[in-house]
């Protein structure tokens, strides 16, 4: 049998079917867990943007903090996440941001106060920048710089300006000029377009 022409073909078919079954089973059995973890991670990032700290890092506490503080409203044919107060008044908006980095697209959210005067926070949901260089946009020291930035005096949609330029309010990442520039460009553009649309301009 092992010396026959058909043996390697039958062997490969059986082997392929076996591993296909294993992969399909793993994909099916973990789909709910993967979906839950993705939703939990998004909830954590939205809470961070609005500087809301859950009572603990347990999934139930994170989900409860999210439900107590975050909701959504329709905007431009898409749901827009908002931070609401006890009386459901909107305190801030989580504006989606995205653009091209050095190695691929960068996506995330930037928090804007309800009176469009302040950047509340920023976080990224996905990127493929170089670890240790452009990938440092995910580090806390970089993201924390975007907390509480007054944008009322911004001119020509220049809300984020890297130091030491005049009016600079954020430090760029050393050695990652292209990623830093890309982030400021699409954050400024997305904030400008959001405020313009919200004001009906």
C-alpha positions in Angstrom: 0.0 0.0 0.0 2.7 2.5 1.0 4.5 1.9 -2.3 1.4 2.6 -4.4 0.9 5.7 -6.4 -2.3 6.7 -4.5 -0.9 6.3 -1.0 0.7 9.8 -0.6 -2.4 11.4 -2.2 -4.8 9.7 0.2 -2.5 10.4 3.1 -2.4 14.1 2.3 -6.1 14.3 1.9 -6.7 12.7 5.3 -4.1 14.9 6.9 -5.5 18.1 5.4 -9.1 17.1 6.4 -7.9 16.4 9.9 -6.2 19.7 10.5 -9.1 21.6 8.7 -11.5 20.0 11.2 -9.2 21.0 14.1 -9.0 24.6 12.9 -12.7 24.9 12.2 -13.5 23.5 15.7 -11.1 25.9 17.4 -12.5 28.8 15.4 -16.1 27.9 16.3 -15.4 27.1 20.0 -13.5 30.4 20.6 -15.5 32.8 18.5 -17.6 34.0 21.4 -14.6 34.4 23.7 -12.7 36.4 21.0 -15.7 38.6 20.4 -16.1 39.3 24.1 -12.4 40.1 24.5 -12.6 42.5 21.5 -15.6 44.3 23.0 -14.0 44.5 26.4 -10.8 46.0 25.0 -12.8 48.6 23.1 -14.7 49.4 26.3 -11.4 49.9 28.2 -10.1 52.3 25.5 -13.3 54.4 25.5 -13.2 54.6 29.3 -9.6 55.7 29.1 -10.3 58.4 26.6 -12.9 59.9 28.9 -10.6 59.4 31.9 -13.0 57.0 33.6 -11.4 54.5 35.9 -13.4 51.3 36.7 -13.3 50.2 40.3 -11.2 47.2 39.2 -9.7 45.5 36.2 -12.2 42.7 36.3 -14.3 42.3 33.1 -17.6 42.8 35.0 -16.4 46.0 36.6 -15.2 47.3 33.2 -18.5 46.5 31.6 -20.4 48.1 34.4 -18.4 51.3 34.2 -18.9 51.3 30.4 -22.7 50.9 30.8 -22.9 53.6 33.5 -21.0 56.2 31.6 -20.8 55.5 27.8 -23.6 55.5 25.3 -24.0 56.3 21.6 -25.9 58.7 19.4 -26.4 58.6 15.6 -24.0 60.8 13.7 -23.2 60.9 10.0 -25.0 57.5 9.5 -22.9 55.9 12.2 -23.2 55.4 16.0 -21.0 57.9 17.8 -19.8 56.9 21.3 -20.5 59.6 23.9 -19.7 60.1 27.6 -23.0 61.0 29.4 -23.7 62.3 32.8 -26.3 61.1 35.4 -29.1 62.9 33.5 -28.0 61.6 30.2 -26.5 64.9 29.1 -23.6 64.5 26.7 -20.3 65.5 28.3 -18.0 64.4 25.5 -17.7 62.7 22.2 -15.4 59.8 21.1 -14.4 60.9 17.6 -13.1 58.1 15.4 -9.6 58.8 14.0 -7.7 57.0 11.3 -5.0 57.5 8.8 -1.9 55.9 7.2 1.2 55.2 9.3 4.6 54.0 8.2 3.5 50.4 7.8 -0.3 50.5 7.6 -3.4 52.1 8.8 -3.7 53.6 12.4 -7.2 53.7 14.0 -8.4 54.9 17.3 -10.6 57.6 19.0 -10.0 61.1 20.4 -12.3 62.5 23.1 -13.7 66.0 22.5 -15.7 67.9 25.1 -19.3 68.6 24.4 -18.5 72.3 23.9 -15.7 71.4 21.4 -13.2 73.3 23.6 -11.0 70.5 24.9 -9.3 67.3 23.9 -10.2 64.9 26.7 -8.0 62.0 25.7 -6.8 59.7 22.9 -6.2 56.0 22.4 -5.5 53.7 19.4 -7.4 50.6 18.7 -5.1 49.2 16.0 -1.8 50.0 14.2 1.2 48.2 12.8 3.9 50.6 13.5 7.5 49.5 14.5 7.8 48.4 18.1 10.1 50.7 20.0 9.7 53.5 17.4 6.4 54.4 15.8 4.7 51.7 18.0 5.4 53.9 21.0 2.2 55.8 20.1 0.5 53.2 22.3 2.7 54.0 25.3 1.0 55.8 28.1 3.4 58.8 28.2 2.5 59.6 24.6 -1.3 59.2 25.0 -1.4 61.1 28.3 -0.1 64.2 26.5 -3.5 64.5 24.8 -5.3 64.8 28.1 -7.0 68.2 28.6 -5.6 70.1 25.6 -7.4 73.5 25.2 -8.2 73.8 21.5 -10.2 77.1 21.6 -7.3 79.1 20.2 -6.4 76.6 17.5 -6.0 78.2 14.0 -6.6 76.5 10.7 -7.4 73.2 12.3 -4.0 72.9 13.9 -5.1 71.4 17.3 -2.1 69.2 17.7 1.3 70.9 17.3 4.6 69.2 18.2 7.0 71.0 20.4 9.2 73.1 20.1 7.2 74.7 17.3 5.3 77.8 18.3 2.1 76.8 20.1 3.4 73.3 20.6 1.4 71.1 23.0 2.7 67.6 22.4 6.1 65.9 22.2 6.7 63.9 19.1 8.3 60.4 19.3 12.1 60.6 18.8 13.2 58.5 15.8 9.6 58.1 14.5 9.1 61.3 12.6 6.8 59.9 9.9 4.5 58.2 12.4 4.4 61.2 14.6 3.6 63.5 11.7 0.9 61.1 10.4 -0.8 61.0 13.8 -1.0 64.8 14.1 -2.2 65.2 10.6 -5.1 62.8 10.8 -6.0 63.7 14.4 -6.2 67.4 13.3 -8.2 66.6 10.2 -10.7 64.3 11.9 -11.3 66.8 14.8 -11.7 69.6 12.3 -14.2 67.7 10.2 -16.1 66.4 13.3 -16.6 69.9 14.8 -17.5 71.4 11.4 -20.2 68.7 10.9 -21.5 69.0 14.4 -21.9 72.7 14.1 -23.6 72.3 10.7 -20.9 74.3 8.9 
